[in-house]
Amino acid sequence: MQSNASASTTRKVILLKDPAEDGEDAYETSLNGTGYDPMFVPVLRFEFLRPSELPLALLNPNFVTLVVTSFRSCDSLQWALSSPAMANSRDQLLQTFPVFGVGPKTCAALRRVGFQNVSGDDTGAAIELGPKVIQFWQQHPNKKVLFLKGDKALETLPQLFTEAGLPFEAVVTYNTLEGASPEAVQQLKAIDGLGPRDW
């Protein structure tokens, strides 16, 4: 009887974001712990790009490392690696080329693509990754850094790189599109039995 009363007083909370892909979401944990029922509805969509310069950049010996700030760049990387131009160099690149990712989610996605020399799991933001990349580059000061990013990326890493005198080339690998997808709208409409008491 008590459990039914408890269930009927649980209030729903809509989180306008994607749920965490690598473990439990911090918002979900916090809301569940205080008696709320969180629901995730993504309101941003992402379009992955096929920049023609990416396969050539991956083959360019002037780049000493690859820096990836989001797991969303991995679709473009996968596309570039499957291009005919990469056929003779792909395996060697995946085995040895140094790659930096921001945080465990991005690093895990890079490893799923096939990269084996990945660093950055212990960082959670670009401000933490930047000094590691700069320190690595300082061992190869005549080389450049290849930097993959989204169209709405912050300027944190470019600013850190510029201040350190580190030459880099940025390639936009995905666009961020605003507005809920038709699937997200349907998800909201499909919520049964919602009324004023639920919010």
C-alpha distance (Angstrom), angle and dihedral (degrees) to the residues before:
residue distance angle dihedral
M1 . . .
Q2 3.77 . .
S3 3.81 91.7 .
N4 3.83 91.2 55.0
A5 3.80 91.0 52.0
S6 3.78 90.2 48.0
A7 3.82 92.1 49.5
S8 3.81 92.5 49.7
T9 3.81 92.3 54.2
T10 3.82 95.2 49.8
R11 3.78 107.5 116.2
K12 3.77 122.4 -146.8
V13 3.80 122.6 -127.8
I14 3.79 122.1 -165.1
L15 3.80 113.4 -144.8
L16 3.79 110.3 -159.7
K17 3.80 94.3 -147.1
D18 3.77 143.3 76.7
P19 3.81 116.4 -84.6
A20 3.79 116.6 -111.6
E21 3.79 112.2 -84.0
D22 3.78 97.4 -159.7
G23 3.77 106.2 51.1
E24 3.76 136.2 -36.7
D25 3.78 117.9 -22.6
A26 3.83 114.0 -114.8
Y27 3.81 92.1 -137.4
E28 3.79 91.1 50.5
T29 3.80 92.1 49.9
S30 3.80 93.1 48.8
L31 3.80 94.8 46.2
N32 3.80 93.8 45.5
G33 3.79 89.0 50.7
T34 3.79 92.0 56.3
G35 3.80 96.7 46.9
Y36 3.80 101.3 -94.5
D37 3.79 127.6 128.9
P38 3.84 107.8 -136.9
M39 3.80 121.8 -154.7
F40 3.81 122.5 -168.2
V41 3.80 119.2 -138.7
P42 3.84 114.3 172.3
V43 3.81 113.0 -140.3
L44 3.79 98.3 178.9
R45 3.77 124.5 70.4
F46 3.77 127.6 -162.1
E47 3.78 129.6 -145.1
F48 3.78 115.7 -160.3
L49 3.78 116.7 -142.6
R50 3.79 134.5 -146.6
P51 3.81 102.3 -142.7
S52 3.79 107.7 -165.9
E53 3.81 91.3 -144.3
L54 3.82 94.3 59.2
P55 3.85 100.3 80.1
L56 3.81 90.1 46.1
A57 3.81 91.7 48.3
L58 3.81 91.3 51.6
L59 3.81 88.3 54.9
N60 3.81 94.4 45.7
P61 3.84 110.3 109.2
N62 3.82 90.1 -154.7
F63 3.81 89.5 75.8
V64 3.80 113.3 84.3
T65 3.80 97.5 -174.7
L66 3.79 145.5 1.0
V67 3.82 122.2 -123.6
V68 3.81 119.5 -160.7
T69 3.80 121.2 -175.4
S70 3.81 99.9 -175.0
F71 3.79 137.7 31.2
R72 3.82 85.9 -128.8
S73 3.81 89.6 76.2
C74 3.80 89.2 65.1
D75 3.82 93.7 80.6
S76 3.80 89.1 60.4
L77 3.79 90.9 44.6
Q78 3.80 90.7 51.7
W79 3.80 89.7 50.8
A80 3.82 92.8 48.2
L81 3.80 92.9 47.9
S82 3.80 91.3 52.7
S83 3.81 93.1 53.7
P84 3.83 116.9 113.2
A85 3.82 90.1 -118.5
M86 3.82 89.2 65.7
A87 3.81 96.8 49.9
N88 3.81 97.3 102.1
S89 3.82 96.9 38.9
R90 3.82 104.4 34.8
D91 3.81 99.5 93.8
Q92 3.79 94.7 46.6
L93 3.80 91.7 46.2
L94 3.81 92.8 50.6
Q95 3.80 92.5 48.0
T96 3.79 101.3 45.9
F97 3.81 114.7 11.6
P98 3.84 110.8 110.4
V99 3.81 112.7 -120.9
F100 3.81 128.2 -175.5
G101 3.81 121.4 -158.0
V102 3.80 130.7 -176.0
G103 3.80 106.9 -114.3
P104 3.80 135.3 -26.2
K105 3.81 95.7 -66.0
T106 3.80 93.9 57.7
C107 3.82 93.0 40.4
A108 3.82 91.1 51.4
A109 3.81 90.2 50.8
L110 3.82 90.7 50.2
R111 3.80 90.3 52.3
R112 3.82 90.0 50.2
V113 3.81 87.8 55.6
G114 3.81 86.4 55.5
F115 3.81 106.2 -100.2
Q116 3.80 111.3 142.6
N117 3.82 102.6 -178.3
V118 3.83 98.0 65.4
S119 3.83 127.0 151.2
G120 3.80 133.4 178.4
D121 3.81 104.5 70.1
D122 3.80 88.8 125.9
T123 3.81 93.5 57.0
G124 3.77 125.8 82.0
A125 3.77 101.4 -176.2
A126 3.79 141.1 30.4
I127 3.81 91.0 -108.4
E128 3.82 88.4 63.2
L129 3.80 95.7 43.5
G130 3.81 96.5 47.6
P131 3.84 97.4 73.5
K132 3.83 91.0 49.1
V133 3.81 91.5 53.5
I134 3.81 91.7 45.8
Q135 3.81 91.9 49.9
F136 3.82 90.3 50.8
W137 3.82 92.8 47.1
Q138 3.82 91.5 50.7
Q139 3.81 87.3 69.1
H140 3.85 88.1 58.2
P141 3.83 104.0 32.9
N142 3.80 94.6 163.2
K143 3.80 92.3 61.5
K144 3.81 134.2 78.1
V145 3.80 134.0 -129.5
L146 3.81 122.7 -122.7
F147 3.81 109.0 -141.2
L148 3.83 122.5 -165.9
K149 3.79 118.2 -162.4
G150 3.78 146.8 152.4
D151 3.79 124.7 -99.1
K152 3.82 92.0 -106.1
A153 3.81 97.7 43.1
L154 3.79 120.4 143.8
E155 3.79 118.4 -110.8
T156 3.81 94.4 -122.0
L157 3.81 98.0 113.0
P158 3.81 96.9 37.1
Q159 3.80 88.8 52.4
L160 3.82 93.0 48.5
F161 3.81 91.3 46.6
T162 3.81 93.1 48.3
E163 3.81 92.6 48.6
A164 3.82 89.5 51.5
G165 3.81 92.5 48.6
L166 3.80 90.3 -116.6
P167 3.83 112.8 154.6
F168 3.80 113.3 -137.8
E169 3.77 141.0 167.3
A170 3.80 118.7 -143.5
V171 3.81 122.4 -149.9
V172 3.82 120.4 -169.9
T173 3.80 107.6 -136.1
Y174 3.82 102.7 173.6
N175 3.79 141.6 21.0
T176 3.80 125.3 -137.5
L177 3.80 112.8 -134.6
E178 3.79 119.6 -161.2
G179 3.78 123.6 -139.2
A180 3.75 132.8 59.2
S181 3.77 117.0 -76.8
P182 3.81 119.1 -117.6
E183 3.81 86.5 -106.2
A184 3.82 91.3 56.6
V185 3.81 91.7 49.3
Q186 3.81 90.0 50.6
Q187 3.79 89.5 48.3
L188 3.80 89.8 57.0
K189 3.81 93.3 45.7
A190 3.80 91.4 49.4
I191 3.81 95.4 60.3
D192 3.79 103.9 117.4
G193 3.76 124.6 -137.8
L194 3.76 99.7 1.3
G195 3.77 117.4 159.9
P196 3.81 139.9 153.1
R197 3.81 91.7 -71.4
D198 3.80 90.9 61.6
W199 3.80 95.8 63.7
